[in-house]
Amino acid sequence: MLIHPWDAAHDEGEWRDWLALHDFGQLAVNGLPGDPPWVQPAHFRYEPEPGPYGQAVTHLARPNPLWRALEANPTVLLSVVDDYVFVPGTWTAPEGTPAAHGTPTSYYAAVQLRCTAHVVDDPAEKAELLNRQVAHFQPDGGTAPAVPGEAPFGRLLSGIRVLRLEVTEVRAKFKYAGNKPPEVQDRVMGRLAERDGPRDRAAGAHQLRRRRATD
């Protein structure tokens, strides 16, 4: 992922705050020789510790064909993308030039976590990590915890494997016209507010927030 200086996260807090609100991504695993990479969509729980970048916890069904490739190479990438919109070229033309000369573009936020994957098969550890993941998505509870050997989920633990993804590197990008003059940014933010389509408000908020942070 190419990251221009004006698209880079301003600091660690920016990508951490964003990731705390985005918990669905794609896990990319190197394919076996002659195969393309495996890409698995998955919910995950991000935890800021241990280590400098924390870890992510997820689980997959035991029959998933991804396991053989993952065990051959545990270096994986967890990619999260959201708050994306298409920006028509007519919105981006420099002041004093025809609208038709503006460049169409995309805005988006993306965080890529390079990880070392640790496969967890011990029933007790697996249940503990699984319960932590569920607690993230259901903080009010309502679902019985997984306990090895106990109903209702103990017998189902053998059908899944848990992944503890130790984050070793983070690449974050917030592509929201940070290189454009203020008048173009103002125009785009106004058009996003007018269009008010899916993710337009989030994209406009990112653009305004990042602009204020550099003023």
Phi and psi in degrees as a GROMACS rama.xvg file:
@    title "Ramachandran Plot"
@    xaxis  label "Phi"
@    yaxis  label "Psi"
@TYPE xy
-73.3736  130.419  LEU-2
-126.145  106.104  ILE-3
-72.0035  156.178  HIS-4
-54.4097  -36.4601  PRO-5
-77.9903  -9.41967  TRP-6
-102.163  -9.23787  ASP-7
-69.5917  151.852  ALA-8
-58.5819  139.072  ALA-9
-67.3591  -31.2877  HIS-10
-165.221  177.8  ASP-11
-61.9495  -35.1341  GLU-12
-60.4286  -32.4574  GLY-13
-64.7708  -49.7885  GLU-14
-73.1489  -32.1756  TRP-15
-65.9127  -43.1302  ARG-16
-62.8871  -41.0234  ASP-17
-67.0549  -43.704  TRP-18
-65.5886  -30.2233  LEU-19
-61.9093  -21.7961  ALA-20
-105.938  4.56393  LEU-21
-133.235  108.862  HIS-22
-127.048  28.742  ASP-23
-134.097  128.348  PHE-24
-150.197  -165.601  GLY-25
-122.394  125.565  GLN-26
-93.1903  115.926  LEU-27
-102.198  125.507  ALA-28
-121.475  134.071  VAL-29
-58.0894  132.49  ASN-30
-73.7055  161.961  GLY-31
-67.8067  162.453  LEU-32
-49.9847  128.114  PRO-33
87.5523  -7.51373  GLY-34
-105.473  151.068  ASP-35
-72.388  170.581  PRO-36
-62.3932  151.116  PRO-37
-88.5653  137.707  TRP-38
-129.01  118.571  VAL-39
-118.785  114.197  GLN-40
-67.1607  141.527  PRO-41
-163.58  143.777  ALA-42
-73.8805  150.888  HIS-43
-150.104  161.474  PHE-44
-110.273  122.674  ARG-45
-92.7653  133.76  TYR-46
-123.351  127.21  GLU-47
-68.2319  -11.5209  PRO-48
-129.763  159.247  GLU-49
-85.5837  178.25  PRO-50
76.1065  176.193  GLY-51
-68.6409  -25.0977  PRO-52
-118.363  -1.02444  TYR-53
80.0796  -158.387  GLY-54
-150.399  162.926  GLN-55
-120.688  145.711  ALA-56
-122.447  130.602  VAL-57
-149.098  177.848  THR-58
-147.817  153.732  HIS-59
-137.667  158.371  LEU-60
-66.8287  144.624  ALA-61
-59.7333  -34.167  ARG-62
-74.4329  -2.94908  PRO-63
-55.2853  129.699  ASN-64
-70.6504  -7.14906  PRO-65
-67.9697  -25.1639  LEU-66
-59.6838  -41.3006  TRP-67
-63.0894  -41.824  ARG-68
-68.1408  -38.586  ALA-69
-67.2113  -39.7871  LEU-70
-69.7912  -26.8599  GLU-71
-73.1967  -30.8862  ALA-72
-148.423  104.143  ASN-73
-80.4622  1.89184  PRO-74
-82.0218  116.754  THR-75
-130.768  170.822  VAL-76
-129.303  125.977  LEU-77
-103.48  115.108  LEU-78
-110.798  128.745  SER-79
-126.018  125.495  VAL-80
-133.494  135.193  VAL-81
-162.578  -174.717  ASP-82
53.3696  41.1991  ASP-83
-102.232  142.622  TYR-84
-144.719  156.63  VAL-85
-94.7151  133.002  PHE-86
-112.24  113.69  VAL-87
-61.6634  149.233  PRO-88
-61.6438  -29.6016  GLY-89
-65.7993  -14.8831  THR-90
-87.4555  -18.4069  TRP-91
-109.729  2.53669  THR-92
-62.5473  136.341  ALA-93
-58.6071  151.775  PRO-94
-55.2471  136.102  GLU-95
85.8614  2.89458  GLY-96
-116.828  157.318  THR-97
-60.6202  142.983  PRO-98
-57.2523  -31.714  ALA-99
-67.2258  -12.2999  ALA-100
-91.4152  -1.15099  HIS-101
-72.0495  153.377  GLY-102
-97.9786  119.818  THR-103
-61.8007  147.443  PRO-104
-155.934  176.753  THR-105
-119.153  144.23  SER-106
-109.879  144.249  TYR-107
-167.738  159.846  TYR-108
-113.109  137.891  ALA-109
-145.258  135.219  ALA-110
-127.765  127.372  VAL-111
-116.078  124.034  GLN-112
-106.425  112.568  LEU-113
-81.8379  130.33  ARG-114
-135.524  156.88  CYS-115
-102.827  120.323  THR-116
-86.8619  133.015  ALA-117
-117.706  117.425  HIS-118
-83.6815  128.869  VAL-119
-111.499  118.947  VAL-120
-119.024  -13.2331  ASP-121
-61.2089  125.755  ASP-122
-57.8857  -42.2275  PRO-123
-68.8221  -45.4634  ALA-124
-66.3993  -39.2487  GLU-125
-61.4584  -45.0205  LYS-126
-63.5413  -41.1776  ALA-127
-63.1641  -45.0288  GLU-128
-68.8386  -39.0033  LEU-129
-63.6838  -42.0933  LEU-130
-64.9429  -34.3301  ASN-131
-65.7729  -40.1049  ARG-132
-65.2927  -44.0628  GLN-133
-63.836  -39.072  VAL-134
-62.0251  -31.6883  ALA-135
-64.3882  -41.4444  HIS-136
-87.3217  -22.5024  PHE-137
-127.64  68.5171  GLN-138
-62.7225  -21.9693  PRO-139
-86.7076  2.33302  ASP-140
76.4002  -148.648  GLY-141
103.245  -15.0593  GLY-142
-117.343  135.97  THR-143
-62.9847  143.559  ALA-144
-70.1874  154.474  PRO-145
-81.2532  124.993  ALA-146
-132.419  123.012  VAL-147
-53.7008  130.179  PRO-148
80.7633  -0.788079  GLY-149
-120.251  147.14  GLU-150
-72.0883  153.789  ALA-151
-94.7314  -9.64075  PRO-152
-110.518  -6.64317  PHE-153
-56.7965  -41.0345  GLY-154
-73.5948  -16.865  ARG-155
-86.2646  -12.5659  LEU-156
-61.039  -32.2949  LEU-157
-67.1569  -16.5148  SER-158
-87.6682  -2.09525  GLY-159
-130.344  162.732  ILE-160
-129.297  140.236  ARG-161
-98.6347  143.503  VAL-162
-113.794  124.794  LEU-163
-105.027  113.262  ARG-164
-100.781  103.956  LEU-165
-78.3958  113.785  GLU-166
-78.8091  123.672  VAL-167
-109.731  -17.0144  THR-168
-158.595  146.015  GLU-169
-128.17  132.251  VAL-170
-122.445  124.022  ARG-171
-128.367  140.537  ALA-172
-139.534  132.129  LYS-173
-125.619  93.2908  PHE-174
-91.9407  91.4349  LYS-175
-137.873  50.8955  TYR-176
60.4017  34.6536  ALA-177
-64.1188  -15.6916  GLY-178
-97.7047  2.7087  ASN-179
-94.9162  150.834  LYS-180
-64.6473  156.074  PRO-181
-55.2274  -37.3563  PRO-182
-66.0289  -34.4638  GLU-183
-71.6657  -42.1259  VAL-184
-59.9171  -43.7243  GLN-185
-59.6026  -43.4282  ASP-186
-61.8529  -45.3231  ARG-187
-65.4585  -42.7937  VAL-188
-61.7961  -38.2398  MET-189
-65.3038  -41.4335  GLY-190
-69.081  -36.6081  ARG-191
-62.0288  -42.4352  LEU-192
-64.1247  -38.6058  ALA-193
-67.1803  -44.5326  GLU-194
-67.9599  -44.4731  ARG-195
50.2535  43.5426  ASP-196
-87.9892  -176.906  GLY-197
-54.1054  126.349  PRO-198
73.9589  -2.87095  ARG-199
-62.0875  -41.4814  ASP-200
-65.4336  -41.4621  ARG-201
-63.6987  -42.6027  ALA-202
-64.3053  -44.2472  ALA-203
-62.3941  -38.7721  GLY-204
-65.084  -40.2165  ALA-205
-61.722  -45.7864  HIS-206
-61.0855  -45.0753  GLN-207
-67.2057  -43.2582  LEU-208
-61.2652  -45.3536  ARG-209
-70.1504  -34.2152  ARG-210
-66.0793  -43.6319  ARG-211
-63.703  -33.3035  ARG-212
-68.4216  -21.633  ALA-213
-106.938  -3.35221  THR-214
